[in-house]
C-alpha cells in the first residue's frame, strides 16, 4: 500500500488566506477538532488535519472563489476524489471542499454554510457529478474507468462535505482566545495573529519539494518538514495575548523578587523550569481547557483592580476553587503565572 505525492500549486495571497482559514476551520469548528493535533501542508492536499500518530486524516481542498458554480465545484473536487480512490482511502476519515462561497444556482437554501452533495439543487448535482468525471479523465492521475464508475463517484459524493468560509479572518481567531477579560484582543490584534498563523503555514510550502515521492504509511509524512503542530498555533496565540513567551523569555521581574525570599540552597533555575513546565501542562490539558483561561481571567481582573499589588497579594485575591481547578499548578507556578501576566500586561 502506497501514496505518491503529486506536484503542488504555486501559492497566491488569496489562496494562502483561504488555506489558513481552512486550517483554522479544522482546528476550531469541525466536528473532529478535538482529535486533530497537527496539520500536513501541501502534502495530501492543501491542508490535512491529523491525529497525533498521523493515522487518521481529515483532508481539505481549499479554493478562494466566492461565487463558485456547480461546474467549478465538480472540477475542484478532483484531488479529494483521487485521495478517496487511493490506497490510503482507509486513512482519510473526512473529505472537505473549503470554498469562499457558491453561486445562487447551487443551493435552494443559500444560508447553509456547511452542506452535502444532496443539499444541492438537482441540476447542480448533475453538473457537479459530470464535471468531476470530466476532470478525472482530463488529468493524468492513473485512475481507471472502473475507479471513475458511477458507483464510485456517487459513493464519494455522499462522503464529501462543502464548507463556505466565514466573512472575517478574526472569526477564526476568537475561538482560540478563551477569555472574557480585559485582555480580549481587538480586531486589529486578532488580524495580526491570523496573519502570523497564515505566514507560518505558507512558509512550509517553501520546504524541499515532495512531488513524485512516495510513502507507505501516513506517519511517514512527518519526514518531509511540512507539519504545523496544533501546539505551535495555540502557543502563538497565548504569547501574543500576554506579550511574552512564558516558556522562553527571561524570568518575570515580579517573580525574581519572590525568589529572593528563598534560602541560598534553593536552585532558582530548577524552580523556574518547574513552573514553566507546569504552565505548559496546564495550558495543554485537554481534560479541562477552561481552567487555565478562567484563572487567567481572575488574575487580570485582580491586577486591573490593583496593578501595583505584589504577586503574593494578587494570589490571595484569587478564588480558591480557581486555583484548585488548575491541577498542574502549585503555589509557585501560580505565582509565576501571575508574574508573567503582571509583567506582560501591566508594565
Secondary structure, 3 states (H helix, E strand, C coil): CCEECCCCCCCCHHHHHHHHHHHHHHHHCCCCHHHCCEEEECCCCCEEEECCCCCCEEEEEEECCCCECHHHHHHHCHHHHHHHCCCCHHHEEEEEEEECCECCCCECCCCCCEEEHHHECHHHHHHHHHHHHHHHHHCCCCCCCCCCCHHHHHHHHHHCEEEECCCCHHHHCHHHCCCCCCCCCCHHHHHHHHHHHHHHHHHHHHCCCCCCCEECCHHHHHHHCCEEEHHHHHHHHHHHHHCCCCCCCCCCHHHHHHHCCCCCCCCHHHHHHHHHHHHHHHHCCHHHHHHHHHHHHHHHHHHHHCCCCCHHHHHHHCCHHHHHHCCCCCHHHHHHHHHHHHHHHCC
